[in-house]
Amino acid sequence: MNFNYLILLIFLHTKIYALKPIHLTIVVCGDRLEEALNALKSSLIFTPSPIIFHVFTEDHLREQFTEKINSEWPIEYKSKFHIEFYQIQYTRGNDERWRKLFKPCCTQRLFIPDILTNIDSVIYIDTDILFLSNVRSLWRFFRKFNSTQLAALTPEHEDPSMGWYNRFAHHPYYGSMGLNSGVMLMNLTRMRQVNMVSKIMTIFDEFHLNITWGDQCLLNIYFSYYPEQIYEFSCNRHYRPDHCIYANNCPMANLDGIKIIHGCRSAFHNDKYQEFKSIYQVIHNWKFDSNLKNSLLTKIINNLKNYSLTNCGKSQKLFIKHLSKEISSFNYALKNQFHIALIFNNDWNFIEQSYILLKSLILFSSNKTYQIHLHVIITDYNAQNYFSKQTILNVDRVVYLNPNIIFINSFDKLWSSFDQFKSKQAIGMFGQCQISGTSNLLLIHSNQMKNLKIDFEGVNYLSTDNVYFLPCKYILDFDHCQSKEDILFLPETINHSLYRILYKIISQFDLTKSNHWNDSIENVFNQIENKQYRNELIELFVINKKN
């Protein structure tokens, strides 16, 4: 069977949030492919979707980009971003002059406002950047811009005795020590409004014989003329070897740890800056393991111990200070992150049923902090009874649901069943209930399956040793005596008429209002002719909604 995985929505407590995408821009030419991929890879570690990568590159590198991402990055990470490729293009003529300035293609960044005309803002990064933090925390700096600011950068140096611009520049520069442009927040709309690109062209004509660092020098000259357009952020979000080559001179790194590192002067690839190189190698070798403490943090700590006597090595605690906090936050979020896979056959009427299913799930949510990641699997009618290896999503835990069920209690009660699995159990299912419709749900513990080397060819081929049997009391069935606090859901196959009643009731709830109950819902209840059903359902809703 062929399966298409589509990450549709992220449900956060009782509302559907559409996070605004982060636009991350990078220019890649020559031999910078692996370095650029590592930069983008690092941006995904702690950053929730959606991210849009805008990659300016040469045609042959574009093919290699796509091939490596498709073959090496797992689906749950590929679902977090969208990537757009652009040819290297200098919109103001004389391509060769711009192409050869400083390093290949580095000046492409100056023309981004001309090219991404439908984009308001982007974060630009050099290829030798690594994120040790959530990119969205940097993206939020756009909110701090005042009415004149259109870009955010960090100072080139913190120590005047080490500054390059204040000692060697033969042209104007921003502030007392200039700016470093390896990480740059760009409000493209405002840049277009002030004709920034045209003004830089004029600056280039005047100073092209005096610039050393290509586009960075041009930006320094520009912002020396328009200092009111700059927002400065701190050096711990753009930490370079210069900040520790003699001793740490970045105060914010002491206070809050290092959040972004810049391996300028090939620091990621030569032995002069082994501390930076060792962090780069850990991220490069990282296999997208969700256990970040073991797969990232511990390895970085162990690598840095080898350089405890070097000046940058003496600052090793600063490299892991914020990273440790970020991983702790990530692990907490992971515990409150539920993965649900909805199984669709080719009948797209299931979409409406799925809407009611998800609405019921949110309505009875008892945990106001968890995220639900929804995966949609398009397959055939027998999917609930048969799963190929392809259906096991590359996430730790996932609950497979048929759309034709309605929840009437909190989903996290079902999710907590994973914690009841014994050491040899990897699948949760109903199998010992004397009622029909128990094949509408499966709990899959993917890591357990890998550890136990379970070859899942379908539920009929499983050993009972590997199965956790879910309690029958979770299924609503008025023909059996059940505690209403235990009932979780009703499948359509058990009681079609009751399912339709619940379907109609759930459809009347307005989740955008704090008081979900309304006259329409009460009218639906009053139309139920079976008094036992009506009273039982009202009591069920009141008890579980209160809980």
N, C-alpha and C positions, 0 to 999 in steps of 0.2 A: 504494500500500500504506500502511496505517496501522501505526505502530509505537508500542509503549508502552515507555518506558524506566523501569526500576526499579533503583535502586541497592540491591543486596541486602546485601552484606557488604564489609568491608575486611579483607583478609588481610595480616597483618604477620608476616614471616619464617615460622616453622613453626607458628604458632598462630593461631587466630581470636580476635581481641580485640573485645569489645563495649564500646566506650568509653561511660561513663556520660554521658547527655546533660547539657549545660549548659542551665539554665533562665534565660532572659533576659527581664525584664519591663519594659514601658514603658507609659506612660499618654499618650494622644494626644487632644487636644481642640482646637477652634478652628482656627487656621491653621498648626498644627504638623505637618501630614502630611509635607511634603517633608523637613523637618528630621528627623523620626522615621525616615523611610525611609533617609536618609543615615546615621543612627546605626546602624541595623540592617545596612545595606550594609557599613559599616566593620568591623562585628564579624565578617563572613564572610571578610575578606581573608586573614587569617593563621590562622584557627581551623578545625581539622579538624572534620568532623561527628562526632556529631550535636548540633545546637543546637535548642532548642524556644523559640520566641518566644511570650510571653504578652502579648497586646496588648489593653489596656483602651481602648476608643474609642467614639465615637458611631456610630450605624448608618450614616449617609451616608458617613462616613470609612472604614468597614469595606469598603464596595464599592470605593472609590477605592484603598485599600490593595491589594486583590486584583487589581484591573485593572492597576495599575502594575507589580506584581511579575510577573504573568503575561506582560505585554507587553514588559517591559524587562529582566528578569533572565534570563540563560541557564540552560539546564537543569542544568548541572553545579553551579551555585550554588544553584538551587532544591532540588536533591537533598540539600544539606547541612543543611537545616533543616526543621522542621515549625512551623506557625504556628497558634495558638489565639486566637480573638477572644472578648472578654468585654464585656458592656455596662458602662457606668459605673454603679456601684452602691455605695451607702453603707449598710453593713449594720446600723448602729446608729441609724437614723432621722434625721429632720430633714435631708433631702437638700439643700435650698437653702442651709442654713447652711454645710454642708461644700463645696458646689459653688462658692460665691462667696468662699471664704476664700483670699486672696492671688491666685492665678491659676486659671483654669478647670480643674477636675478635679485639681489638684495634690495634694489630700488623699486621692485614691483610693488612693495607696500605703499609707496607714495601715490600710486595711481588707483588704489582700491576704491576711493570715493567715486571715481569715474565709472567703475565697472559694476560694483554691487549697488546699483542705483535703487533697487527695491528693498534694501536692508538699511535699517536705522543705525544700528551700532554693532561693532564686532570687537572681540579681543584678538589682537595680533600677537603671535609668539614666533620667535626664532625657532629653528629646528632643534637647537641645543637647550631646550627648556624641559624641566621635569616638574610636574605638580605633585606635591606631598600633601595636598589639601583639596577640598571641594572647590571646583572652579566657580560654582555659583556664588561663593563668598566674595570672590574677586569681581564677578559680574555685578554684584550689588553696589559697587562703587559708582556705577552710572547714576544711581539715585542721589549720590552726594554732590554731583556736579551742580554748580550754581548756573545762572542764566548765561554766562559767558564762556564757561569751560567746555571744551570739545575733545579733550584728550587727557589721559592719565598716564604718567610715567614715574620712574624713580630717579633720584639723583645718580649721577655717574659715580660719585664717591661720597664717603662720609668724612674722610680725613683729608684736609687740604694738602697735607704733605705728600699724599699719594695721588692727588687729582691730576688727570691728564689735561683737561681743557684749561684749567687755571694756570698750568705750567707751560703748555706747549702749543695751544691753539693759536692760529693766525687768522681767526675770524671771530665774530661775536658768538656767544653761547649763553644758554639760559642760566640764570642765577649765579651762585658763587662757584659752582664746580661742574655745571653742565648736566645733561640728562643721558641716561642709557635707555636705548629703545628696544631692548630684547623682549620686553613685555609691554604692550601698549594697548590701552583702551581707547577706541576710536569711535566717536559719535559722528558717523558719516553724514548724517543729515546736516548737522551744524557745519561740518567741513565744507560741504557743498554750498551752504548758504553764504559763507565768507570767502568763497573762491580760493580755498587754501592751496589746491594743486597749482593754480595759475601763479600764485604768489611764490610758491617754491620754485617754479620754473624761472622766474625772474631772479630769485636768489642764486640759483645754480649758474645762470649766465654771468653773474657778478663774481661768485666765489669759487668756481669749479677748480681753479688752480690752487686753492688754499685748503681744500678739505682732505681729510685723511681717512675717516671712517664712513665714507659713503653717505647713505641716507640718514644715518644718525647725526652727522654733522649738519646736514641740511635742515633737519628738524630742530637742532639746537639753535641755528641761526634764526629760523622762523619764530621759534618761541621766545627768543631774546627780544624780538620786535613786538610780540603779542603775549607777554607773560600772563595776562589775565585769562588766557584760554587754557591754561594748564592746571590740572589737579594732580598733586603729588601724593603717591602712596609710599609706604615704608619699605625699607630694604629687605625685610624678612620675606617679602613676597617677590623678591628678585635677588636672591642671594648668590653672589659670585665669588670666585677664589680671592678676589681683591679684598673681600670682607674678612678674610681670616688668614691671609698669607703671612702676616706677622703676628697678629692677634685679632680676636674678634672685634670689629669696630662698628657693628650693627646693633645699636641698643635694643631695637624691637625684637631681634632674634633672642637676646637674653630674656626679654620679658615674655614673649609669646611663642618662641620657637621659629624654625625656618619652614615656610609654607610653599615656596617655589624656589627651585635652584636653577641657575643659568651656568651651563658648562662652557662659557666663552673661552677663547684661545685653546680650543680642542681639549678642554679639561676632562671630558668624558672618555678620551681616547689615548691620552699619554700618561706616563708614569710620574709626571711632575705633580699632578693633583690626584693622587690615588684615592683620596676620600670621595671626591666627586665621581671618579671612575667606578668605584666599588658600588655606589648607589645606583648608577646608571646600569651596571651589569645585573644587579638584583632585579630591577624592573624589567630589563630586557629578557631575562630568563624566567620571569614570572609567568605561570601557566594559567592565569585567571582563577586561581584557587580562592574560594571564598573565605578560607581561614587565613586572614591577612596577618594575624599575629605570627603564625609559624612561617607562612610563605613569603612575607615581606619584612615585618618588623624585626624578627629574630635574626634573619639573615643579614639585614643591614647593620644591626648592632654587632654581630659577630665579625663582619667585614671591617667595620670601623675600629674595632679593638686592635687590629693589626697596625693601625697608624696612630696610636695614642700618644706618640712622642712628637709627631709633626705639629706645626702650628694650627693647621686646620683640624687635625685629628684631636687636638686638645679641646676643640669646640664640638666634639662628637655628640654631646648631650643636646646641643641645640638642633642638630639634624633630626633627632628622634623625639624631641619634646612635643611638638605639635602633632607629629605623625602618630604618636601613641594615643593622644586624645582623639584624633580623627578615627583611628581604628576602633577605639572604645565606642565612639558614637555610631560607627558603622555596624559594629556587632549588636548594639542595642536596637538599631533600626532593623537589622536582619531578623532579630527575634520577633519583631512586630511586623514582619513582611510575609504576607500569605500569597501563595501562588495557586491560582485556580485555572484549570484547563476545561473549557467548554467544548463538548464534542458535537459538531454539527454533521448531519448527513446532508445530502444535496438538496433537501427541502428547506429553502430559506425562510419558510414560515417560522422556523425555530428562532429567528431573530427576535420576534415579539415575545416568545416564551422566555428567551434569555433575559430580555429586559425586565420582565416581571420577576424572574428568579433573582437577578442582581438587586432589584429594588427591594425585594423581601429580605435579602441578605443584609442590605444597608439599614433597613428599617429596624431590624432587631439587633443591630450592632451594640454590643456592650462595651467594646474597647474603642475609645475615641482617638487612639494614636496609631493604630496599625494601618498599613498600606496593603491593598489587594492588587496584585498584578494579574491581569486577565489574559490568558492565552487562548486563542481560538484554533481548534483543530478541525479541519474539513476532511471528512472521511465517509465511510458508508454506514449502513444501518447496524452492522454487527460490531461496531467499534467498542461498544461498552463491554463486550465479552472477549474481545481479542485486541491485543496491542502488539505491534511489532516493536523491535528494539528502537526504531526511530521515534516512537511516541514518548519515550522516556526523556522528558525535557532535561536539559543540562542545568538543573537547579537542585538544591538539596532535597526539598520536599514539595510535592504538588498534589492537589486534590482534583481528580477528574470527575466532572459532573455531566449528566445529561441535562439539557435545558428544561425538561418537562418535570421539574420539581419546584416546590415553593418552600422557602424557609419560614419557620414560625418560632425560631429561637436563635440565639447568638451563634454565628459561625465559628467563633473561637472555641466553643465547646467541642465542635467536631475537630478543629485543628489540634486541640490539646490531646487528642487520641494518639498523635505521634509519640507523645511522651510516655504512653503506656506500652509501646512496642518493647518486646523483650529482645535479647541480643541477636536472635536468629530471625526475627520478624522484620520484613521489609515492605509488606503489602497489607493495607487495611481494607476490609470489605465485609459485607453482610453475607453470611453463608449458613447460619444456623437458625434462621427465622422461618416460622411456619406461615409466611405470607409472601405474596408475589411482589414483584417490583423492587427487589433488593439489589439488582445489578445496575442501578442508576448512579452508583458512586464508587470510586476507588481512591484510596490513599496510597501514594507511591513515595517511599523513602529511597531516593536515588542513591545516596551515599551508602546506605545499608546494602542495597543491591550490588553495588560495586564491591564493597568489602566482602560480601558473602559469595560473590561471583555467581549471582543468580542470573540465569539466562531466561528472560521472561518471554515465553512464547504464547501466553494467554492464560486466563485465570483457571482454565480447566487442567492446565499442566503444572500448576503450582503444588509444591509440597505443603501440607498443612503446618509443618514446622515453621514455614516462612510467612505464615498469614496470621495477622491479628484480626480476630472476628469482632466486628463492631456490635455493640449492644442493640438488640431489636427494639428496645424502648425508645430509640431515637426516631423511629418511624411512626407517624400519626396513623392510628388505626383504632377507631372508636369501638370496634368489636372486641378489643382487648383492653383490659384495665391497665392504665398507664398513669404515671405521675405527669402532670402537665408541665412541670419544670424540666422534665427529661426529654420531652418531644422536641425534635429538631426540625423535621421537614415532612412534607407529604409528596410522594410521587403520584403523577397522574394515573399510573397504571393500577394503583391500589384502590382508589375511589374517584372515578372520573367526575361525578356530580359534585362531590365535596371539593375537588381540585378546582372546578369551574367557579364555585362560590368564592374560594380563597383568591383565585385569579382576579375576580371582579373586585373584591375588597382591596387587594393590594394595589390594583390599578387606580383606585380612588385616592390613595394617599399622596399628599403633596410634600415631598422631602425638603423643599426649599423653605418650609415654614416650621417654626419650632413646635407648634401645636399641630401634629399631623392629623388629628381626628377632625372630621367635619361632618356636616349633615348628610352628604352623599354616602359616606361610609355607613352611617347609622341606617340610612334607607336600605342599603344592601342587606344589612343584618336583619332588618324587619321583614324583608321579602323571603327570608328562609322559612319554608313551611315546616320543616322538621324542627320542632321546638328543642329536642335534645341537641341536635347539631348546633342550633343557634346559641343556646345557653353555653354549651361546651366551648364553642368558638369564641364567644365574647369573653368568657373566663380565661381562655387560653391567651388571647390577645392582651388582656389586662395584666395577667401575671407575668408573661414573658416580656412585654414592653416595659413594665415597671422594673423588672430585673435588669 
